[in-house]
Amino acid sequence: MSENIKGDLFIGAGVVAVGTLNAPGLIEVDGSVDGVVNARSINVTSNGVVTGNSTADHIRVAGKLMNTSTAHQSLLVESTGDVSGKITYGDLEIRKGGNIAGEINSTPARKNA
């Protein structure tokens, strides 16, 4: 087995996780998460669905991210991405076809993140 120095967590296709997920590095969701997600970076793939509270410095969404989302540095919504709910971000990029809806707030991006 390879050593996972950064503490990344991968939720594979077909996997359903319920509860609180914390990782010091990346959490990548190709399956489904219902609960609280906290990491340095969150990547929701085109198959991924996250429902609940998500907090990270960087969030990339190609699938669905719903409820409360906080991206302290950057939120990237890909062309297949759909983000809804209470959304707070430092910097925002939405690719053509991407969707964002709900209560949307920008805050100054954190330094050194």
Biopython code that builds the backbone (N, CA, C, O; Angstrom):
import numpy as np
from Bio.PDB.StructureBuilder import StructureBuilder

atoms = [
    (1, "MET", "N", (0.834, -1.193, 0.000)),
    (1, "MET", "CA", (0.000, 0.000, 0.000)),
    (1, "MET", "C", (0.865, 1.237, 0.000)),
    (1, "MET", "O", (1.891, 1.280, 0.678)),
    (2, "SER", "N", (0.460, 2.249, -0.757)),
    (2, "SER", "CA", (1.229, 3.484, -0.765)),
    (2, "SER", "C", (0.882, 4.334, 0.446)),
    (2, "SER", "O", (-0.228, 4.275, 0.976)),
    (3, "GLU", "N", (1.854, 5.123, 0.866)),
    (3, "GLU", "CA", (1.663, 5.982, 2.033)),
    (3, "GLU", "C", (0.873, 7.229, 1.636)),
    (3, "GLU", "O", (1.195, 7.878, 0.641)),
    (4, "ASN", "N", (-0.150, 7.560, 2.406)),
    (4, "ASN", "CA", (-0.999, 8.716, 2.126)),
    (4, "ASN", "C", (-0.604, 9.829, 3.096)),
    (4, "ASN", "O", (-1.201, 9.978, 4.162)),
    (5, "ILE", "N", (0.399, 10.600, 2.715)),
    (5, "ILE", "CA", (0.966, 11.606, 3.610)),
    (5, "ILE", "C", (-0.021, 12.737, 3.893)),
    (5, "ILE", "O", (-0.109, 13.201, 5.030)),
    (6, "LYS", "N", (-0.762, 13.187, 2.886)),
    (6, "LYS", "CA", (-1.639, 14.335, 3.055)),
    (6, "LYS", "C", (-2.939, 14.015, 3.764)),
    (6, "LYS", "O", (-3.622, 14.937, 4.211)),
    (7, "GLY", "N", (-3.303, 12.781, 3.885)),
    (7, "GLY", "CA", (-4.560, 12.439, 4.534)),
    (7, "GLY", "C", (-5.756, 12.670, 3.640)),
    (7, "GLY", "O", (-6.744, 13.267, 4.068)),
    (8, "ASP", "N", (-5.681, 12.203, 2.394)),
    (8, "ASP", "CA", (-6.780, 12.355, 1.449)),
    (8, "ASP", "C", (-7.822, 11.261, 1.655)),
    (8, "ASP", "O", (-7.512, 10.177, 2.149)),
    (9, "LEU", "N", (-9.061, 11.560, 1.268)),
    (9, "LEU", "CA", (-10.156, 10.607, 1.399)),
    (9, "LEU", "C", (-10.918, 10.568, 0.093)),
    (9, "LEU", "O", (-11.300, 11.612, -0.436)),
    (10, "PHE", "N", (-11.145, 9.371, -0.436)),
    (10, "PHE", "CA", (-11.861, 9.199, -1.688)),
    (10, "PHE", "C", (-13.134, 8.391, -1.453)),
    (10, "PHE", "O", (-13.083, 7.289, -0.906)),
    (11, "ILE", "N", (-14.267, 8.937, -1.864)),
    (11, "ILE", "CA", (-15.564, 8.251, -1.792)),
    (11, "ILE", "C", (-15.867, 7.793, -3.215)),
    (11, "ILE", "O", (-16.208, 8.611, -4.070)),
    (12, "GLY", "N", (-15.748, 6.515, -3.468)),
    (12, "GLY", "CA", (-15.871, 5.983, -4.822)),
    (12, "GLY", "C", (-17.301, 5.917, -5.322)),
    (12, "GLY", "O", (-18.257, 6.060, -4.560)),
    (13, "ALA", "N", (-17.424, 5.696, -6.630)),
    (13, "ALA", "CA", (-18.727, 5.552, -7.280)),
    (13, "ALA", "C", (-19.510, 4.432, -6.618)),
    (13, "ALA", "O", (-18.968, 3.354, -6.374)),
    (14, "GLY", "N", (-20.765, 4.678, -6.328)),
    (14, "GLY", "CA", (-21.627, 3.685, -5.698)),
    (14, "GLY", "C", (-21.554, 3.669, -4.182)),
    (14, "GLY", "O", (-22.369, 3.009, -3.537)),
    (15, "VAL", "N", (-20.598, 4.377, -3.598)),
    (15, "VAL", "CA", (-20.450, 4.417, -2.143)),
    (15, "VAL", "C", (-21.333, 5.528, -1.581)),
    (15, "VAL", "O", (-21.360, 6.640, -2.109)),
    (16, "VAL", "N", (-22.056, 5.214, -0.502)),
    (16, "VAL", "CA", (-22.885, 6.204, 0.192)),
    (16, "VAL", "C", (-22.310, 6.373, 1.594)),
    (16, "VAL", "O", (-22.254, 5.422, 2.373)),
    (17, "ALA", "N", (-21.881, 7.598, 1.905)),
    (17, "ALA", "CA", (-21.336, 7.888, 3.234)),
    (17, "ALA", "C", (-22.287, 8.838, 3.946)),
    (17, "ALA", "O", (-22.737, 9.828, 3.369)),
    (18, "VAL", "N", (-22.589, 8.531, 5.205)),
    (18, "VAL", "CA", (-23.470, 9.367, 6.016)),
    (18, "VAL", "C", (-22.736, 9.706, 7.305)),
    (18, "VAL", "O", (-22.242, 8.816, 7.997)),
    (19, "GLY", "N", (-22.666, 10.993, 7.624)),
    (19, "GLY", "CA", (-22.003, 11.391, 8.861)),
    (19, "GLY", "C", (-21.058, 12.552, 8.646)),
    (19, "GLY", "O", (-21.258, 13.368, 7.746)),
    (20, "THR", "N", (-20.015, 12.628, 9.481)),
    (20, "THR", "CA", (-19.035, 13.706, 9.429)),
    (20, "THR", "C", (-17.727, 13.177, 8.864)),
    (20, "THR", "O", (-17.174, 12.197, 9.362)),
    (21, "LEU", "N", (-17.237, 13.838, 7.813)),
    (21, "LEU", "CA", (-15.970, 13.467, 7.189)),
    (21, "LEU", "C", (-14.982, 14.607, 7.369)),
    (21, "LEU", "O", (-15.267, 15.740, 6.981)),
    (22, "ASN", "N", (-13.825, 14.322, 7.953)),
    (22, "ASN", "CA", (-12.765, 15.302, 8.142)),
    (22, "ASN", "C", (-11.485, 14.745, 7.552)),
    (22, "ASN", "O", (-11.124, 13.597, 7.812)),
    (23, "ALA", "N", (-10.789, 15.563, 6.749)),
    (23, "ALA", "CA", (-9.505, 15.146, 6.190)),
    (23, "ALA", "C", (-8.594, 16.362, 6.100)),
    (23, "ALA", "O", (-9.049, 17.450, 5.745)),
    (24, "PRO", "N", (-7.304, 16.191, 6.418)),
    (24, "PRO", "CA", (-6.389, 17.325, 6.338)),
    (24, "PRO", "C", (-6.045, 17.719, 4.913)),
    (24, "PRO", "O", (-5.579, 18.836, 4.683)),
    (25, "GLY", "N", (-6.259, 16.838, 3.955)),
    (25, "GLY", "CA", (-5.940, 17.112, 2.557)),
    (25, "GLY", "C", (-7.196, 17.257, 1.722)),
    (25, "GLY", "O", (-7.997, 18.167, 1.934)),
    (26, "LEU", "N", (-7.361, 16.352, 0.772)),
    (26, "LEU", "CA", (-8.452, 16.366, -0.200)),
    (26, "LEU", "C", (-9.528, 15.361, 0.174)),
    (26, "LEU", "O", (-9.223, 14.254, 0.618)),
    (27, "ILE", "N", (-10.778, 15.741, -0.002)),
    (27, "ILE", "CA", (-11.880, 14.779, -0.006)),
    (27, "ILE", "C", (-12.466, 14.826, -1.410)),
    (27, "ILE", "O", (-12.955, 15.862, -1.859)),
    (28, "GLU", "N", (-12.410, 13.679, -2.100)),
    (28, "GLU", "CA", (-12.975, 13.585, -3.446)),
    (28, "GLU", "C", (-14.199, 12.688, -3.384)),
    (28, "GLU", "O", (-14.142, 11.574, -2.863)),
    (29, "VAL", "N", (-15.308, 13.185, -3.922)),
    (29, "VAL", "CA", (-16.576, 12.454, -3.859)),
    (29, "VAL", "C", (-17.015, 12.077, -5.262)),
    (29, "VAL", "O", (-17.345, 12.943, -6.073)),
    (30, "ASP", "N", (-17.016, 10.773, -5.546)),
    (30, "ASP", "CA", (-17.521, 10.239, -6.804)),
    (30, "ASP", "C", (-18.802, 9.458, -6.533)),
    (30, "ASP", "O", (-19.481, 9.010, -7.457)),
    (31, "GLY", "N", (-19.119, 9.302, -5.256)),
    (31, "GLY", "CA", (-20.340, 8.638, -4.811)),
    (31, "GLY", "C", (-21.281, 9.662, -4.202)),
    (31, "GLY", "O", (-21.566, 10.691, -4.814)),
    (32, "SER", "N", (-21.764, 9.381, -2.998)),
    (32, "SER", "CA", (-22.733, 10.254, -2.335)),
    (32, "SER", "C", (-22.366, 10.439, -0.867)),
    (32, "SER", "O", (-22.027, 9.478, -0.177)),
    (33, "VAL", "N", (-22.438, 11.695, -0.395)),
    (33, "VAL", "CA", (-22.195, 12.003, 1.007)),
    (33, "VAL", "C", (-23.370, 12.807, 1.530)),
    (33, "VAL", "O", (-23.800, 13.772, 0.899)),
    (34, "ASP", "N", (-23.888, 12.411, 2.685)),
    (34, "ASP", "CA", (-24.948, 13.141, 3.367)),
    (34, "ASP", "C", (-24.448, 13.433, 4.771)),
    (34, "ASP", "O", (-24.387, 12.539, 5.616)),
    (35, "GLY", "N", (-24.086, 14.701, 5.020)),
    (35, "GLY", "CA", (-23.573, 15.043, 6.334)),
    (35, "GLY", "C", (-22.666, 16.253, 6.292)),
    (35, "GLY", "O", (-22.938, 17.220, 5.581)),
    (36, "VAL", "N", (-21.584, 16.197, 7.060)),
    (36, "VAL", "CA", (-20.640, 17.304, 7.188)),
    (36, "VAL", "C", (-19.328, 16.883, 6.537)),
    (36, "VAL", "O", (-18.810, 15.798, 6.799)),
    (37, "VAL", "N", (-18.796, 17.765, 5.675)),
    (37, "VAL", "CA", (-17.545, 17.491, 4.975)),
    (37, "VAL", "C", (-16.585, 18.653, 5.233)),
    (37, "VAL", "O", (-16.870, 19.794, 4.871)),
    (38, "ASN", "N", (-15.445, 18.353, 5.861)),
    (38, "ASN", "CA", (-14.421, 19.365, 6.154)),
    (38, "ASN", "C", (-13.077, 18.870, 5.651)),
    (38, "ASN", "O", (-12.644, 17.771, 5.996)),
    (39, "ALA", "N", (-12.409, 19.693, 4.822)),
    (39, "ALA", "CA", (-11.099, 19.332, 4.294)),
    (39, "ALA", "C", (-10.392, 20.590, 3.805)),
    (39, "ALA", "O", (-10.978, 21.673, 3.774)),
    (40, "ARG", "N", (-9.138, 20.437, 3.428)),
    (40, "ARG", "CA", (-8.438, 21.554, 2.797)),
    (40, "ARG", "C", (-9.028, 21.794, 1.411)),
    (40, "ARG", "O", (-9.230, 22.939, 1.005)),
    (41, "SER", "N", (-9.304, 20.701, 0.680)),
    (41, "SER", "CA", (-9.912, 20.789, -0.652)),
    (41, "SER", "C", (-11.002, 19.739, -0.778)),
    (41, "SER", "O", (-10.875, 18.626, -0.268)),
    (42, "ILE", "N", (-12.077, 20.111, -1.467)),
    (42, "ILE", "CA", (-13.167, 19.177, -1.755)),
    (42, "ILE", "C", (-13.350, 19.160, -3.265)),
    (42, "ILE", "O", (-13.430, 20.209, -3.904)),
    (43, "ASN", "N", (-13.414, 17.950, -3.833)),
    (43, "ASN", "CA", (-13.657, 17.782, -5.265)),
    (43, "ASN", "C", (-14.872, 16.879, -5.439)),
    (43, "ASN", "O", (-14.830, 15.697, -5.097)),
    (44, "VAL", "N", (-15.944, 17.435, -5.968)),
    (44, "VAL", "CA", (-17.148, 16.653, -6.247)),
    (44, "VAL", "C", (-17.136, 16.355, -7.741)),
    (44, "VAL", "O", (-17.303, 17.262, -8.556)),
    (45, "THR", "N", (-16.942, 15.089, -8.105)),
    (45, "THR", "CA", (-16.857, 14.703, -9.511)),
    (45, "THR", "C", (-18.233, 14.782, -10.179)),
    (45, "THR", "O", (-19.238, 15.045, -9.519)),
    (46, "SER", "N", (-18.265, 14.555, -11.476)),
    (46, "SER", "CA", (-19.540, 14.646, -12.205)),
    (46, "SER", "C", (-20.565, 13.633, -11.709)),
    (46, "SER", "O", (-21.766, 13.849, -11.877)),
    (47, "ASN", "N", (-20.121, 12.531, -11.100)),
    (47, "ASN", "CA", (-21.032, 11.535, -10.524)),
    (47, "ASN", "C", (-21.341, 11.809, -9.062)),
    (47, "ASN", "O", (-22.246, 11.194, -8.498)),
    (48, "GLY", "N", (-20.602, 12.722, -8.436)),
    (48, "GLY", "CA", (-20.686, 12.942, -7.003)),
    (48, "GLY", "C", (-21.854, 13.818, -6.576)),
    (48, "GLY", "O", (-22.280, 14.722, -7.294)),
    (49, "VAL", "N", (-22.364, 13.516, -5.367)),
    (49, "VAL", "CA", (-23.438, 14.298, -4.752)),
    (49, "VAL", "C", (-23.090, 14.499, -3.278)),
    (49, "VAL", "O", (-22.843, 13.535, -2.554)),
    (50, "VAL", "N", (-23.071, 15.754, -2.843)),
    (50, "VAL", "CA", (-22.835, 16.070, -1.436)),
    (50, "VAL", "C", (-24.019, 16.886, -0.933)),
    (50, "VAL", "O", (-24.350, 17.933, -1.489)),
    (51, "THR", "N", (-24.653, 16.389, 0.130)),
    (51, "THR", "CA", (-25.768, 17.078, 0.760)),
    (51, "THR", "C", (-25.397, 17.307, 2.217)),
    (51, "THR", "O", (-25.080, 16.363, 2.941)),
    (52, "GLY", "N", (-25.439, 18.558, 2.641)),
    (52, "GLY", "CA", (-25.095, 18.865, 4.027)),
    (52, "GLY", "C", (-24.250, 20.117, 4.110)),
    (52, "GLY", "O", (-24.428, 21.050, 3.327)),
    (53, "ASN", "N", (-23.323, 20.137, 5.068)),
    (53, "ASN", "CA", (-22.439, 21.285, 5.278)),
    (53, "ASN", "C", (-21.049, 20.936, 4.789)),
    (53, "ASN", "O", (-20.447, 19.961, 5.239)),
    (54, "SER", "N", (-20.538, 21.742, 3.859)),
    (54, "SER", "CA", (-19.207, 21.515, 3.296)),
    (54, "SER", "C", (-18.343, 22.733, 3.537)),
    (54, "SER", "O", (-18.755, 23.858, 3.256)),
    (55, "THR", "N", (-17.129, 22.513, 4.065)),
    (55, "THR", "CA", (-16.208, 23.608, 4.328)),
    (55, "THR", "C", (-14.804, 23.209, 3.893)),
    (55, "THR", "O", (-14.300, 22.151, 4.272)),
    (56, "ALA", "N", (-14.174, 24.080, 3.084)),
    (56, "ALA", "CA", (-12.812, 23.839, 2.627)),
    (56, "ALA", "C", (-12.214, 25.151, 2.140)),
    (56, "ALA", "O", (-12.925, 26.136, 1.938)),
    (57, "ASP", "N", (-10.901, 25.151, 1.956)),
    (57, "ASP", "CA", (-10.271, 26.307, 1.337)),
    (57, "ASP", "C", (-10.632, 26.359, -0.145)),
    (57, "ASP", "O", (-10.931, 27.424, -0.685)),
    (58, "HIS", "N", (-10.601, 25.200, -0.792)),
    (58, "HIS", "CA", (-10.885, 25.121, -2.231)),
    (58, "HIS", "C", (-11.948, 24.058, -2.475)),
    (58, "HIS", "O", (-11.833, 22.933, -1.990)),
    (59, "ILE", "N", (-12.986, 24.419, -3.231)),
    (59, "ILE", "CA", (-14.042, 23.465, -3.592)),
    (59, "ILE", "C", (-14.210, 23.495, -5.099)),
    (59, "ILE", "O", (-14.356, 24.563, -5.694)),
    (60, "ARG", "N", (-14.189, 22.305, -5.721)),
    (60, "ARG", "CA", (-14.438, 22.151, -7.157)),
    (60, "ARG", "C", (-15.653, 21.242, -7.296)),
    (60, "ARG", "O", (-15.700, 20.165, -6.702)),
    (61, "VAL", "N", (-16.638, 21.680, -8.083)),
    (61, "VAL", "CA", (-17.878, 20.922, -8.225)),
    (61, "VAL", "C", (-18.169, 20.644, -9.691)),
    (61, "VAL", "O", (-18.357, 21.565, -10.486)),
    (62, "ALA", "N", (-18.202, 19.363, -10.037)),
    (62, "ALA", "CA", (-18.645, 18.939, -11.359)),
    (62, "ALA", "C", (-19.959, 18.176, -11.245)),
    (62, "ALA", "O", (-20.626, 17.925, -12.248)),
    (63, "GLY", "N", (-20.329, 17.807, -10.020)),
    (63, "GLY", "CA", (-21.581, 17.101, -9.735)),
    (63, "GLY", "C", (-22.543, 18.010, -9.004)),
    (63, "GLY", "O", (-22.827, 19.117, -9.462)),
    (64, "LYS", "N", (-23.058, 17.544, -7.847)),
    (64, "LYS", "CA", (-24.024, 18.334, -7.081)),
    (64, "LYS", "C", (-23.519, 18.575, -5.665)),
    (64, "LYS", "O", (-23.023, 17.668, -4.996)),
    (65, "LEU", "N", (-23.662, 19.830, -5.225)),
    (65, "LEU", "CA", (-23.304, 20.232, -3.871)),
    (65, "LEU", "C", (-24.473, 21.030, -3.333)),
    (65, "LEU", "O", (-24.807, 22.086, -3.870)),
    (66, "MET", "N", (-25.109, 20.522, -2.255)),
    (66, "MET", "CA", (-26.335, 21.131, -1.764)),
    (66, "MET", "C", (-26.265, 21.443, -0.280)),
    (66, "MET", "O", (-25.544, 20.783, 0.469)),
    (67, "ASN", "N", (-27.002, 22.431, 0.133)),
    (67, "ASN", "CA", (-27.179, 22.937, 1.493)),
    (67, "ASN", "C", (-26.188, 24.049, 1.791)),
    (67, "ASN", "O", (-26.224, 25.071, 1.107)),
    (68, "THR", "N", (-25.303, 23.910, 2.775)),
    (68, "THR", "CA", (-24.406, 24.993, 3.174)),
    (68, "THR", "C", (-22.985, 24.685, 2.732)),
    (68, "THR", "O", (-22.416, 23.657, 3.099)),
    (69, "SER", "N", (-22.416, 25.593, 1.934)),
    (69, "SER", "CA", (-21.064, 25.391, 1.411)),
    (69, "SER", "C", (-20.221, 26.632, 1.660)),
    (69, "SER", "O", (-20.645, 27.746, 1.351)),
    (70, "THR", "N", (-19.023, 26.443, 2.220)),
    (70, "THR", "CA", (-18.102, 27.542, 2.452)),
    (70, "THR", "C", (-16.759, 27.200, 1.831)),
    (70, "THR", "O", (-16.102, 26.240, 2.234)),
    (71, "ALA", "N", (-16.358, 27.997, 0.842)),
    (71, "ALA", "CA", (-15.049, 27.872, 0.204)),
    (71, "ALA", "C", (-14.250, 29.111, 0.602)),
    (71, "ALA", "O", (-14.443, 30.184, 0.030)),
    (72, "HIS", "N", (-13.357, 28.967, 1.576)),
    (72, "HIS", "CA", (-12.627, 30.119, 2.101)),
    (72, "HIS", "C", (-11.765, 30.786, 1.040)),
    (72, "HIS", "O", (-11.604, 32.006, 1.063)),
    (73, "GLN", "N", (-11.205, 30.014, 0.109)),
    (73, "GLN", "CA", (-10.376, 30.561, -0.958)),
    (73, "GLN", "C", (-11.139, 30.616, -2.272)),
    (73, "GLN", "O", (-11.433, 31.700, -2.776)),
    (74, "SER", "N", (-11.463, 29.445, -2.834)),
    (74, "SER", "CA", (-12.049, 29.433, -4.176)),
    (74, "SER", "C", (-13.138, 28.373, -4.325)),
    (74, "SER", "O", (-13.070, 27.281, -3.761)),
    (75, "LEU", "N", (-14.140, 28.749, -5.109)),
    (75, "LEU", "CA", (-15.216, 27.834, -5.501)),
    (75, "LEU", "C", (-15.229, 27.797, -7.017)),
    (75, "LEU", "O", (-15.432, 28.822, -7.668)),
    (76, "LEU", "N", (-15.010, 26.602, -7.587)),
    (76, "LEU", "CA", (-15.041, 26.404, -9.031)),
    (76, "LEU", "C", (-16.220, 25.502, -9.359)),
    (76, "LEU", "O", (-16.284, 24.364, -8.895)),
    (77, "VAL", "N", (-17.153, 26.010, -10.159)),
    (77, "VAL", "CA", (-18.303, 25.231, -10.602)),
    (77, "VAL", "C", (-18.055, 24.873, -12.059)),
    (77, "VAL", "O", (-18.063, 25.743, -12.929)),
    (78, "GLU", "N", (-17.837, 23.599, -12.319)),
    (78, "GLU", "CA", (-17.578, 23.135, -13.680)),
    (78, "GLU", "C", (-18.858, 23.186, -14.517)),
    (78, "GLU", "O", (-19.936, 23.449, -13.984)),
    (79, "SER", "N", (-18.746, 22.938, -15.806)),
    (79, "SER", "CA", (-19.891, 23.039, -16.720)),
    (79, "SER", "C", (-21.021, 22.077, -16.367)),
    (79, "SER", "O", (-22.175, 22.330, -16.712)),
    (80, "THR", "N", (-20.703, 20.977, -15.683)),
    (80, "THR", "CA", (-21.720, 20.008, -15.261)),
    (80, "THR", "C", (-22.103, 20.184, -13.797)),
    (80, "THR", "O", (-22.919, 19.426, -13.272)),
    (81, "GLY", "N", (-21.514, 21.185, -13.133)),
    (81, "GLY", "CA", (-21.716, 21.375, -11.700)),
    (81, "GLY", "C", (-23.001, 22.100, -11.352)),
    (81, "GLY", "O", (-23.482, 22.949, -12.103)),
    (82, "ASP", "N", (-23.549, 21.747, -10.193)),
    (82, "ASP", "CA", (-24.773, 22.362, -9.684)),
    (82, "ASP", "C", (-24.595, 22.573, -8.177)),
    (82, "ASP", "O", (-24.523, 21.612, -7.411)),
    (83, "VAL", "N", (-24.526, 23.843, -7.764)),
    (83, "VAL", "CA", (-24.339, 24.193, -6.366)),
    (83, "VAL", "C", (-25.566, 24.967, -5.907)),
    (83, "VAL", "O", (-25.963, 25.940, -6.548)),
    (84, "SER", "N", (-26.173, 24.538, -4.794)),
    (84, "SER", "CA", (-27.366, 25.230, -4.308)),
    (84, "SER", "C", (-27.368, 25.274, -2.787)),
    (84, "SER", "O", (-26.784, 24.427, -2.112)),
    (85, "GLY", "N", (-28.053, 26.304, -2.270)),
    (85, "GLY", "CA", (-28.168, 26.464, -0.826)),
    (85, "GLY", "C", (-27.530, 27.752, -0.365)),
    (85, "GLY", "O", (-27.543, 28.751, -1.083)),
    (86, "LYS", "N", (-26.971, 27.734, 0.832)),
    (86, "LYS", "CA", (-26.264, 28.894, 1.379)),
    (86, "LYS", "C", (-24.792, 28.742, 1.020)),
    (86, "LYS", "O", (-24.118, 27.833, 1.506)),
    (87, "ILE", "N", (-24.293, 29.637, 0.165)),
    (87, "ILE", "CA", (-22.971, 29.494, -0.423)),
    (87, "ILE", "C", (-22.116, 30.709, -0.063)),
    (87, "ILE", "O", (-22.529, 31.850, -0.271)),
    (88, "THR", "N", (-20.931, 30.459, 0.475)),
    (88, "THR", "CA", (-19.985, 31.525, 0.791)),
    (88, "THR", "C", (-18.655, 31.160, 0.143)),
    (88, "THR", "O", (-18.220, 30.012, 0.227)),
    (89, "TYR", "N", (-18.012, 32.121, -0.498)),
    (89, "TYR", "CA", (-16.766, 31.846, -1.213)),
    (89, "TYR", "C", (-15.828, 33.048, -1.157)),
    (89, "TYR", "O", (-16.265, 34.180, -0.948)),
    (90, "GLY", "N", (-14.528, 32.788, -1.347)),
    (90, "GLY", "CA", (-13.538, 33.842, -1.473)),
    (90, "GLY", "C", (-13.464, 34.319, -2.911)),
    (90, "GLY", "O", (-13.654, 35.503, -3.187)),
    (91, "ASP", "N", (-13.186, 33.396, -3.837)),
    (91, "ASP", "CA", (-13.191, 33.664, -5.274)),
    (91, "ASP", "C", (-14.135, 32.665, -5.929)),
    (91, "ASP", "O", (-14.256, 31.526, -5.477)),
    (92, "LEU", "N", (-14.806, 33.098, -7.000)),
    (92, "LEU", "CA", (-15.796, 32.255, -7.669)),
    (92, "LEU", "C", (-15.513, 32.181, -9.154)),
    (92, "LEU", "O", (-15.255, 33.194, -9.804)),
    (93, "GLU", "N", (-15.563, 30.953, -9.689)),
    (93, "GLU", "CA", (-15.487, 30.750, -11.131)),
    (93, "GLU", "C", (-16.574, 29.760, -11.510)),
    (93, "GLU", "O", (-16.681, 28.679, -10.931)),
    (94, "ILE", "N", (-17.384, 30.150, -12.498)),
    (94, "ILE", "CA", (-18.445, 29.269, -12.993)),
    (94, "ILE", "C", (-18.203, 29.054, -14.480)),
    (94, "ILE", "O", (-18.215, 30.005, -15.262)),
    (95, "ARG", "N", (-17.986, 27.811, -14.863)),
    (95, "ARG", "CA", (-17.794, 27.483, -16.271)),
    (95, "ARG", "C", (-19.152, 27.492, -16.970)),
    (95, "ARG", "O", (-20.184, 27.257, -16.341)),
    (96, "LYS", "N", (-19.144, 27.766, -18.273)),
    (96, "LYS", "CA", (-20.376, 27.805, -19.062)),
    (96, "LYS", "C", (-21.141, 26.494, -18.879)),
    (96, "LYS", "O", (-20.604, 25.410, -19.109)),
    (97, "GLY", "N", (-22.414, 26.613, -18.458)),
    (97, "GLY", "CA", (-23.255, 25.448, -18.197)),
    (97, "GLY", "C", (-23.372, 25.130, -16.722)),
    (97, "GLY", "O", (-24.306, 24.440, -16.313)),
    (98, "GLY", "N", (-22.442, 25.621, -15.910)),
    (98, "GLY", "CA", (-22.497, 25.405, -14.464)),
    (98, "GLY", "C", (-23.623, 26.217, -13.845)),
    (98, "GLY", "O", (-24.035, 27.236, -14.399)),
    (99, "ASN", "N", (-24.117, 25.772, -12.707)),
    (99, "ASN", "CA", (-25.254, 26.428, -12.072)),
    (99, "ASN", "C", (-24.964, 26.668, -10.592)),
    (99, "ASN", "O", (-24.403, 25.818, -9.901)),
    (100, "ILE", "N", (-25.367, 27.856, -10.127)),
    (100, "ILE", "CA", (-25.256, 28.188, -8.717)),
    (100, "ILE", "C", (-26.532, 28.932, -8.333)),
    (100, "ILE", "O", (-26.946, 29.863, -9.023)),
    (101, "ALA", "N", (-27.156, 28.514, -7.220)),
    (101, "ALA", "CA", (-28.423, 29.126, -6.820)),
    (101, "ALA", "C", (-28.569, 29.082, -5.310)),
    (101, "ALA", "O", (-28.111, 28.150, -4.648)),
    (102, "GLY", "N", (-29.222, 30.120, -4.778)),
    (102, "GLY", "CA", (-29.477, 30.166, -3.344)),
    (102, "GLY", "C", (-29.026, 31.479, -2.754)),
    (102, "GLY", "O", (-29.004, 32.504, -3.435)),
    (103, "GLU", "N", (-28.662, 31.444, -1.472)),
    (103, "GLU", "CA", (-28.121, 32.618, -0.773)),
    (103, "GLU", "C", (-26.623, 32.619, -0.999)),
    (103, "GLU", "O", (-25.907, 31.773, -0.464)),
    (104, "ILE", "N", (-26.144, 33.574, -1.796)),
    (104, "ILE", "CA", (-24.753, 33.573, -2.243)),
    (104, "ILE", "C", (-24.027, 34.784, -1.670)),
    (104, "ILE", "O", (-24.454, 35.923, -1.858)),
    (105, "ASN", "N", (-22.913, 34.523, -0.960)),
    (105, "ASN", "CA", (-22.142, 35.593, -0.324)),
    (105, "ASN", "C", (-20.666, 35.437, -0.635)),
    (105, "ASN", "O", (-20.123, 34.333, -0.578)),
    (106, "SER", "N", (-20.014, 36.558, -0.969)),
    (106, "SER", "CA", (-18.566, 36.524, -1.131)),
    (106, "SER", "C", (-17.911, 37.142, 0.090)),
    (106, "SER", "O", (-18.450, 38.064, 0.702)),
    (107, "THR", "N", (-16.746, 36.623, 0.434)),
    (107, "THR", "CA", (-15.959, 37.166, 1.532)),
    (107, "THR", "C", (-14.524, 37.275, 1.025)),
    (107, "THR", "O", (-14.160, 36.587, 0.072)),
    (108, "PRO", "N", (-13.715, 38.109, 1.631)),
    (108, "PRO", "CA", (-12.305, 38.175, 1.201)),
    (108, "PRO", "C", (-11.660, 36.803, 1.323)),
    (108, "PRO", "O", (-11.823, 36.115, 2.331)),
    (109, "ALA", "N", (-10.926, 36.413, 0.286)),
    (109, "ALA", "CA", (-10.242, 35.130, 0.314)),
    (109, "ALA", "C", (-9.191, 35.127, 1.404)),
    (109, "ALA", "O", (-8.508, 36.129, 1.616)),
    (110, "ARG", "N", (-9.057, 34.007, 2.097)),
    (110, "ARG", "CA", (-8.031, 33.855, 3.135)),
    (110, "ARG", "C", (-6.659, 33.906, 2.507)),
    (110, "ARG", "O", (-6.465, 33.395, 1.404)),
    (111, "LYS", "N", (-5.719, 34.502, 3.176)),
    (111, "LYS", "CA", (-4.327, 34.528, 2.722)),
    (111, "LYS", "C", (-3.646, 33.242, 3.143)),
    (111, "LYS", "O", (-4.014, 32.626, 4.143)),
    (112, "ASN", "N", (-2.637, 32.840, 2.359)),
    (112, "ASN", "CA", (-1.803, 31.671, 2.667)),
    (112, "ASN", "C", (-2.595, 30.383, 2.775)),
    (112, "ASN", "O", (-2.282, 29.533, 3.609)),
    (113, "ALA", "N", (-3.621, 30.222, 1.943)),
    (113, "ALA", "CA", (-4.385, 28.976, 1.995)),
    (113, "ALA", "C", (-4.245, 28.219, 0.702)),
    (113, "ALA", "O", (-4.819, 27.140, 0.552)),
]
sb = StructureBuilder()
sb.init_structure("model")
sb.init_model(0)
sb.init_chain("A")
sb.init_seg("    ")
for serial, (resi, resn, name, xyz) in enumerate(atoms, 1):
    if name == "N":
        sb.init_residue(resn, " ", resi, " ")
    sb.init_atom(name, np.array(xyz, "f"), 0.0, 1.0, " ", f" {name:<3s}", serial, name[0])
structure = sb.get_structure()
